[in-house]
Amino acid sequence: MQLQGIRVIDLTRIVSGPFCTMFLADMGAEVIKIETPGKGDPVRKQGESPNGFSYYFATFNRNKRSLAIDLRSEEGKEVLRKLLATADVVVNNFRPGVMDAMGFGREALRQIKPDLVSCNLTGFGLDGPYAERPSFDFIAQAMSGFMSVNGDEGEAPMRAAPPISDLLSGMYAAMGIMAALLRRERTGQGEEVTTSLTDSMTSVMSFLASNYFATGKLPARTGNDNALVSPYGMFDAADGQVALAPSNDGVYSKLLTVLDLDHLRDRPEFSSNKMRFQNRKQINAEINVKIGEKPIAHWIEVLNQAGVPCGRVLNVQEAFDDPQTQHQQMRMTIQHPDHGRLDVLGFPIKFTDDPCKMYRPPPNLGGDNMGVLTELGLSREAIDALKAKGVI
């Protein structure tokens, strides 16, 4: 496995950090999740738990070990120091300054292990005027400009339902960690990686940002229509809606042929993408009439065959029942030794020769205390003493 032999100390909780470390774990890294005794990651108590185990927690914490230690105690901090001395990576999503206050700031980490890669996931970054502010996904979506471009014209700004700033920052963090590990292999030097929820959201503003840079004009909300291309969006078939994405003039031409709308080629108001975009309502209306003549299944078949991207809007059940989703194994089943069957999302990255594997179920809180501490060289008596003091 790609990251086999890499040890990651995971000080994160909720979504962004656990999503990052899950990627590393899926690729073979040994991830030791540090949790508070008796409480654990707050997500353990959130979401649906039909078999006594949070599916929300399971979704972001497979392939990890759990060590429950009290990092407010000196004994707990000493255990963490011992762990860090054996590690390659440490990840946290505390607010800036918390690691320093705990005694594990960047310089302290270098003293423990000079080539350690450390990663910080924050709301706004390690410094700057907002660095100390608390933040969650909704705040990042709001303050990045992202919400301002979602929804229909004249309506209120709209957030995306999934916590995408958490997910994006987790992916960026994993990417940064792997780049830092490659650098360490070449130079022998550690590195500090930082990403934030708000920076991650801002980075995906893509052509909406570039158009603003070029013109100084704020992008309009266009709902399901594309902000650059027309026709593009949702259209009404005889039995429901279909999504169409003719992304360039060549695909638009194919769409006209399939819909028997070749006469529109000669209409000056539709002669170029720029003109079609300016007359978006008119071109959409022409296409809607034709799409409405046949059912969804017909259009999905004939348009895709012609090279025009077309799809049905699926609800969550339909998405996971879809044959392509099933073929890609994007819903996977874990057999947990204490909680039975757990369904989780599959691996989005596919490796041909050395694929990601499900080799460890999401851990019980502190379920790996004995194993991890024994590996660190602690005796049974020392472990019992830590337990008696409430450190573990």
N, C-alpha and C positions, 0 to 999 in steps of 0.2 A: 504494500500500500504506500502511496506517495509520501506520507508524512510519518511512516512508522519509525519509531525511535525518538520522536519529538515529544517532549513532555510539556504540557500546558497547565499552568495554574490559573484557574478560572475564578476570579473574585466577583463575577458579574451576577446580575439578577434581572428579572422581568423579561425583556425581549431582545434589545439590541446586542448586548454582550453574549447571552446564551445562544443567539442565532449565529454570531461570529464563531464561537468556540465549537458549536455543533458542526459547522462546515469543516473545521480542522479535525474534529473527531471522526467525521464520516470519511475523511481521507487518511485515517490511520493514526493520527496523533493520540497520545494518551492524555486525556483531559481529566484533571482532578478538580471538581467543583467544590469550592469552599462555601459552606453554609453555616448559618447561625444555629446552634443547638436548640432543639425544641420548636424552631420556627421555620427555618429554611427559606428558600426563595419564595417571596410572596405569591408567585404564580402557582405554587403547590396548592393554594387554597382558592384559586379562581377557576372559572370555567366549569364545564360539565365534568362530573366525576362519577359516572354510572357504576363503576366497580370499585369505588373507594380510592381512585387515583386520578389526579387531574389530567385530562387529555391535553389541556393547554400546556401544562408543564412537560408532558411527554413529547409534544410536538417540537420543543426546542432543546431537549436535554437527553436525547438518546446517545448511546456510545460513550457515556461519561461515568466517572466514579464520583461518589459524594463523600466528602470529609466534613463532618460537623465539628467546628472548633470555634471557641469564643475569642475573636480577635481583639476584644477589649482587655483581655487578660494578658499579663506578661508571658505566662506559660503558652498561651495560644499564639502569641506573636513569635515566640521562640520556635514553635513547631513550624510556623509559616517560613521563618528564616531557613530552617533546615530543608524544607521543601523547595524553596526558591534556589537553594544552592545546588539542587539536583535538576533544575528545570531549564528549559530552553526559552519559554515564553511565559509571561504573566499578563493577564488581561483584566482591566477593571472598567466599570462604568459608574464610578463615584463622581460626585461633583469635584471640580478642581480644588486641590488643597487637602482633600481627605487622605490620600496616600501619604503625603508629607506629614500630616498630623499623626498618622498611625506609625510613622517611622520607616515608611517604605517609599519615599520619594525617589526621584531618578538617581541622585547621587548615592543614596543608601543602597539601592538595587545594584549599582555598579560595584559597590564595596562587597556585596554578597556574591555576585557573579558578574564579572566584567563583560562577558559576551551575551548577557541576557537581553532578549528582545522584550520590551514592555509596550503595552498598547493601552491607550486611554480612549474610551468612548464617552463623549460629553454632550451636553445640550447645545452649547455655542462655541466650544473650543476651550483651550487651556487659558487663554488670555483675551483681552479686549473688554470693552465696556459692559458686555452682557455675560461675561464668563461665569460670574457667581450666581446668575439667575437659575432657578429650577426650570426644567423643561421636560415636556413629554411630546409624543408624536404630534398631537393636535396643535401644539404651539409651533413646532417646526413646520408643519404644513401651512399654518397661517402666516408665519413670518418670513418664509422663503419666497413668497410670491406665488406659490403653487396653487393655493386655494382661490386666488384672485382670477385665475384663468379657467377654472372649472365651473360647469353649470351653463345654463342658457343665458343669452343676452337679456339683461334687465332683471335677472334673478340674483339671489344672494350668493356670495362665494360658497364653494362646496368642497368639502374634504373628501379624500378617498377613504373607503371603508376599512381596508386593511391598514395596519400601522406601518405605512411604507417608509417613513423616515427611520424607524427602528430597523427595518429589514435592510434598507439601503446602507445605513451606517454599519450594520453588522457585516454586510458583504464587503464594503470598502475596507473595514478593519481587517477581515480575513485576508483580503488581497494584499494589504499593506504588510501584514505579518509575514506572509509567504515571501514577499519581496525582500523584507528585512532578513529573513532566514537565508535567502540566497546570497545577499550581501555579506552576511556573517560567514557563510561558507567560503566566500572569496577573500575576505579581509580579516576574518577572526574577530571582528568588532560587533558589539551589540548595537541596538538602535532603539529609539523611542518613536512609536507610531501613534498618531492622534487623528481621530476623525470625530465629527459631530453630527447630530441629527439635522441641524439647520443647514450646515454646509452640504450634507449629502442631498438634501432636498433641492437646494439651490443649484447643485451641479447638474441636475437632470431637467432643468428648464429648457435646455437644448435650443431648438430653432426659435422658440418664443423669446428667449433671452437674446439670441443673436440678432433677431429682427429689431428688438428694442435698441440694441447697441448701434445698429446701422441707421435707424431712423429717429430714435428718441420717442417713438409712439408706443403707448401702452397696448399690449395685445388685447383684443376683444374676446369675450367669452363666446364660444361657438357651439357649446353643447357637444353633440355627437358628430357634428360636422368638423372636418379638418380645417385648421387655421391657415393652411397653405394651398390645399388641393381641392378641386371640385370637379365632378360630383364625388362625394365620399361621405359615408355615414349610414344611418338606418333608413330602410325603405320598407313599405308595407306590402307584403305578399298577400295572397288570398286568405291565408290562414294564420298570419302573424308577421313578425318583422324579421328581416334579414339584414346583416351587416355587409356593406359593399366597400371595397377599398381599391378602386382603380387609381393607382398612385402616380401614373404618368400618362402622356399622350398616347403611347402605344397601347396601354391597357384600356384607356378610355375608348380607343377605336374598336378594340375587341368587344367591349361592352355594347357599343352601338350596334355592332353586327349581330350579336346574340339577341338583342332586344328588338331587332328590325327597326332601328331608329337611324338608319344611315342618312336620312334627309337632314338630320340635325347638323351634319358636318358642314353644310353650306350656310348655316345661320351665323351671321357675323358676331352676334352676342355670345356664341359658344365656340368661336374659332380658335381660342387659345385657353390655356388654364387660367391666365389672368382674367380674361373676359368671362369665363365660366364662373370664376370665383366672385366676380362683381355681380353676376346674375345668378347667384347660387339658388335662390328660391325657384326661379323659372326652370333651370335645368333639372332640379330635384323633382319638380312637379311632372315634367315630361317623363322622367324615368319611373316615378311612382305609379303612373297610369299603367305602364307596361308590366312592372313587377306585380301589380295587383291582379293581373290576369291569371297567374298560376300560383300553386302552393310553394311553400318554403323548400320542400324536398326537391322540386323540379329545378329551382334556381340554384340551389347548392350544387346539384349535379352538373347542369349545363354550363354555368358560369365558371366553376373551377376547371372543368374540362377545357374551356376556352382560354384559361389562363387569367381569369379575373378573380381575385381573392374574394370569397363570399363565405359567410358562416352564419350559423344560427346563434342567437343569444341564449346561452344555457344557464339554468340555475345551478346551484352548487351540486345538487343530486345528479342532475343531468351531466354536469361536467365530469364527475367521477364515474358515471356509468358509460361515458363516451368510450368507444373502442380504442381511439388513439391514446387517451389518458390511461386506459387500462394496459395497453401494450407498453407504454412507457413506464408503467409501474409507479405512477405518482400517488397511489394510495397503497400503503404497505401495512402489514399486520405484524405486531410484535407479540410474542408470548411472554408476559411478565411472570416471573416465578411466584409472586405473591398476589398479583392482581389480575391474572388471566390475560385475555385478549385486549390489546390496545391498537387502535388504528391510527396511523400517523401519515404525514405527507412523505412522498418518496424523494429520491435523490435527483435534483435538477441537473447536476453535472454528470455526464456519462463518460467513463473511461473504457476504452475498448479492451485493453490488455489487463488492467488492474482496477476493476470497478470498485466503487464505494460499497461498503458492506454494513449490514446491521449486525454487529457482533456483541453489543451489550445493551440490555434494556435500560430505559430511564431509571436512575437509581432511587432507592428509598433514601430518605434523609439520614445521613450518617451511615449508610449501609456499607461503606468501604473503610470505616474508621480503623478497624483492626488490621486489615490488609495494608493500608497505606502507612500507618504508623509503625507497623512491624518492619516494613521495607525500609523505613528511615532509621531502623536500628533501635527503636524503643522496646524495652522489655515488657512482658505482660504486667509486671508490677508497676512500671512507670505509666503504662496505659490505664491501669485500674486507678492509679492515683489521680491522673488527669480527669477521669470520669467522676471520681469521688468529689473533686473540687468543682465540677460543673463546667470544666473547660471543654470537654467533648460530650 
